[in-house]
Each structure stands twice: as C-alpha cells, then as structure tokens.
Amino acid sequence: MSNIYQFEAELLEGETKALADYKGKVMLIVNTASKCGFTPQFAGLEKLYEKYNAQGLEVLGFPCNQFGGQDPGTNKEIGAYCQRNYGVSFPMFAKVDVKGPEAHVIFR
C-alpha cells in the first residue's frame, strides 16, 4: 500500500519536490483555481500558513483547470497572480489533473 510520502510533485518553478520532505508535518493539500469564485480563499490559506507554519503546518496548493476552465494560465502566470494578489508564500505546485485517468497520483 502506498503512502503520500512516496510521491513527488513538480513545483510551479519546475523543480521536483518529494512529499517525504513534509514528513512529520501536517499537510493541507488544496486543489486551487485562480479564476473562480473561491479564489479569494488564497488569502485565508496564506493566513493559516503564516500563523501555523512554524508549528508544522504546510499548505500545498495544486492548481487545476478541470472545473470550468477556471485556471487557464501557465504555471508562471498562476504563481505571479497568486503572489501579486494574495501574497501567497506557501508551496504552489504545477497545474495537475485531480480527477479522471490523468489525475496526479496524489489525488487518486
């Protein structure tokens, strides 16, 4: 049986990140979109991250364009938008599918 620490994911910047790096921490894995009605939740996620990261909380954002095409930008555009509009400093990963046959292994 697999566990989440066996997986890797690509960061927005293109680097591969092993989820084993987060072992011993609480991970809040979030499917995000930068052009939807819930986009303002980035601000709340950032506040959570700032408040609790030192105690071991990691917020991990995974952009997805599968729900109404609400994250159509490139990884670079998504990162710039989240930083500029919400001050996002938590790890953001490359755009992934979260459902269907091409879903990233983390979401299967």
PyMOL commands that set and color helices and strands:
alter all, ss='L'
color gray80, all
select helices_A, chain A and resi 4-6+19-22+41-55+75-86+105-107
alter helices_A, ss='H'
color red, helices_A
select strands_A, chain A and resi 8-10+16-18+26-32+57-63
alter strands_A, ss='S'
color yellow, strands_A
deselect
rebuild
show_as cartoon
